[in-house]
Amino acid sequence: MNNNPTNVSLTKLPALLNTSNLTITVGCRKLITNLNWQVNPGECWCVIGRNGAGKTTLLRGLAGLTSTDSGKILMNNKSLNSYSLTELARIRSYLPQNQHDVFAYRVLETVLGARHPYNDGHYWESPDDLALAHAALSELDVADLANRDVRNLSGGERQRVAIAALLAQDAQLMMLDEPTSSLDLAHQISVIHLFSQRCKTKNKAILMVSHDLNLAQKIATHALLLMGDGHWQAGLVSETMTAAALSDCLGHPIEIIWHNNQRVFLPF
């Protein structure tokens, strides 16, 4: 495997995220060994691996939600541990696989909650916060649900509300754990395009865990393959999402065919 820290950036801007010799273990199992890697503005990284390879564990560690075993994580060339939670929330956002709602918040209130890191101690949201929240709801096609109880939404509706909140948070680095898994096909494509536009027009960066290789390649500029035994491979999509590397990573033969000048990944 290619554990090479070579810079595979598409941009000359300073890196948003750097890892140095990052190692993650669970029990006696080493998931990731000496991850030397960086994420730059405008890049979209797809994190690929079989179940239990450490994708969610890595994402949570990079977001500062769980500890890692050894190595360094820097955001904007500053140690992750040196940020307050409020400062961190302005730099990175995190979308988990599932949402667990206990209280009867309205959809609009749920999205406005993502604006709290910018409130500077004020209790009420500003008109700009409200505008951002309503715009995000519209982008995710859930504006008509603004006054609904989040506990009464379908799984797909709730996921789109969660993505709207993430967009309203407006962090530079977005970390997404299977963001489209509960969405219908039309909304999968529209959400992927929204994220792609954020990278291209606002220089956002994305780390996205996905099991859908064909959907991931529509947005990904780079891929990080986790082999599940500590080894990893990182680089441009054209270099890493090969049939041989994906077959090794996923533990099942993958074939690549071409259709209308586009690669299609097929298990066989």
ZAMARGU-4260 file (C-alpha; in steps of 0.2 Angstrom, whole numbers, plus 5000, padded with zeros to 4 digits):
<rodrens>
0) 5000/5000/5000 | 5005/5018/4997 | 5008/5026/5014 | 5017/5040/5006 | 5014/5058/5013
5) 5017/5066/4995 | 5006/5081/4993 | 4992/5077/4981 | 4984/5094/4982 | 4975/5103/4968
10) 4978/5120/4975 | 4991/5131/4982 | 4981/5137/4997 | 4986/5133/5015 | 4980/5116/5020
15) 4964/5115/5031 | 4968/5099/5039 | 4985/5090/5042 | 4989/5073/5050 | 5006/5067/5055
20) 5009/5049/5060 | 4991/5047/5065 | 4988/5030/5072 | 4971/5023/5077 | 4967/5007/5086
25) 4952/4998/5093 | 4955/4985/5106 | 4970/4975/5099 | 4966/4979/5081 | 4976/4993/5072
30) 4964/5002/5060 | 4976/5016/5054 | 4995/5017/5055 | 5005/5033/5052 | 4993/5042/5042
35) 5002/5057/5035 | 4990/5066/5025 | 4982/5083/5021 | 4966/5091/5015 | 4966/5107/5006
40) 4952/5120/5001 | 4942/5115/4986 | 4946/5097/4988 | 4933/5083/4991 | 4939/5067/4999
45) 4930/5051/4998 | 4934/5039/5012 | 4932/5021/5007 | 4933/5005/5016 | 4924/4989/5021
50) 4913/4989/5037 | 4924/4990/5053 | 4939/4997/5043 | 4939/5013/5054 | 4930/5026/5043
55) 4918/5033/5056 | 4931/5031/5069 | 4943/5042/5059 | 4930/5055/5055 | 4926/5057/5073
60) 4944/5058/5078 | 4947/5071/5065 | 4932/5081/5071 | 4939/5081/5089 | 4924/5070/5095
65) 4935/5056/5100 | 4953/5054/5105 | 4966/5045/5094 | 4981/5034/5099 | 4996/5044/5093
70) 5001/5057/5080 | 4996/5075/5077 | 4980/5083/5069 | 4981/5101/5064 | 4968/5112/5058
75) 4974/5128/5049 | 4991/5123/5056 | 4985/5124/5074 | 4983/5108/5085 | 4966/5102/5085
80) 4966/5101/5104 | 4970/5119/5106 | 4953/5125/5099 | 4938/5128/5110 | 4922/5119/5105
85) 4915/5135/5098 | 4931/5139/5088 | 4931/5122/5081 | 4912/5123/5076 | 4917/5138/5065
90) 4930/5128/5056 | 4923/5111/5054 | 4905/5103/5053 | 4901/5085/5056 | 4886/5075/5050
95) 4884/5058/5058 | 4875/5043/5050 | 4860/5045/5061 | 4850/5058/5069 | 4842/5055/5087
100) 4829/5068/5091 | 4822/5068/5109 | 4814/5085/5110 | 4800/5093/5100 | 4810/5106/5090
105) 4803/5113/5074 | 4813/5110/5059 | 4818/5129/5058 | 4824/5129/5076 | 4835/5113/5072
110) 4843/5122/5058 | 4846/5138/5067 | 4855/5128/5081 | 4869/5126/5069 | 4871/5145/5069
115) 4875/5146/5088 | 4894/5146/5086 | 4892/5163/5078 | 4880/5171/5091 | 4894/5178/5102
120) 4884/5176/5118 | 4867/5183/5111 | 4852/5172/5115 | 4842/5176/5099 | 4848/5173/5081
125) 4851/5188/5070 | 4841/5191/5054 | 4856/5185/5044 | 4855/5168/5054 | 4837/5167/5049
130) 4841/5171/5031 | 4854/5157/5030 | 4843/5144/5039 | 4829/5148/5027 | 4840/5147/5012
135) 4848/5131/5017 | 4830/5123/5019 | 4826/5129/5002 | 4842/5121/4995 | 4837/5105/5002
140) 4819/5105/4997 | 4812/5105/5014 | 4807/5124/5016 | 4789/5118/5018 | 4793/5108/5033
145) 4800/5123/5043 | 4787/5122/5056 | 4786/5103/5058 | 4791/5093/5073 | 4808/5085/5068
150) 4802/5069/5077 | 4788/5067/5064 | 4799/5067/5049 | 4803/5053/5037 | 4821/5046/5037
155) 4825/5055/5021 | 4817/5071/5026 | 4826/5071/5043 | 4842/5068/5034 | 4839/5083/5022
160) 4836/5094/5037 | 4852/5088/5045 | 4861/5093/5029 | 4853/5110/5029 | 4859/5113/5046
165) 4877/5108/5041 | 4876/5120/5026 | 4869/5134/5038 | 4884/5131/5049 | 4895/5137/5035
170) 4911/5129/5041 | 4926/5128/5029 | 4928/5109/5032 | 4913/5098/5031 | 4914/5080/5037
175) 4900/5069/5031 | 4897/5051/5037 | 4886/5042/5023 | 4876/5058/5020 | 4865/5051/5006
180) 4862/5034/5012 | 4843/5037/5017 | 4839/5048/5002 | 4830/5044/4987 | 4839/5044/4970
185) 4834/5062/4965 | 4839/5069/4982 | 4855/5059/4982 | 4860/5068/4966 | 4855/5085/4971
190) 4864/5084/4987 | 4880/5078/4979 | 4879/5093/4967 | 4876/5105/4982 | 4892/5099/4990
195) 4901/5100/4974 | 4896/5118/4971 | 4902/5122/4989 | 4919/5115/4985 | 4921/5124/4968
200) 4913/5141/4972 | 4917/5144/4990 | 4933/5133/4992 | 4925/5122/5005 | 4933/5105/5008
205) 4924/5089/5011 | 4928/5072/5019 | 4914/5060/5014 | 4912/5042/5020 | 4902/5033/5006
210) 4899/5015/5001 | 4892/5021/4984 | 4907/5022/4973 | 4898/5028/4958 | 4890/5042/4968
215) 4906/5046/4977 | 4916/5049/4960 | 4903/5062/4955 | 4910/5074/4968 | 4927/5067/4974
220) 4943/5074/4968 | 4953/5063/4980 | 4951/5046/4989 | 4957/5039/5005 | 4956/5020/5005
225) 4957/5011/5022 | 4962/4993/5021 | 4957/4988/5038 | 4974/4982/5044 | 4982/4999/5047
230) 4987/5002/5029 | 4980/5015/5019 | 4981/5023/5001 | 4978/5042/4997 | 4978/5052/4981
235) 4969/5058/4967 | 4953/5048/4962 | 4962/5043/4945 | 4976/5036/4955 | 4967/5028/4970
240) 4950/5022/4963 | 4957/5008/4952 | 4950/4991/4951 | 4965/4983/4960 | 4965/4995/4974
245) 4946/4995/4977 | 4945/4976/4976 | 4959/4975/4989 | 4951/4989/5000 | 4933/4982/4999
250) 4937/4963/5000 | 4928/4959/4984 | 4932/4960/4965 | 4928/4977/4957 | 4927/4979/4939
255) 4928/4996/4930 | 4918/4999/4914 | 4916/5014/4903 | 4899/5021/4898 | 4897/5038/4890
260) 4914/5043/4894 | 4911/5040/4912 | 4918/5026/4924 | 4906/5014/4931 | 4911/5003/4946
265) 4903/4985/4946 | 4906/4971/4959 | 4908/4954/4950
</rodrens>
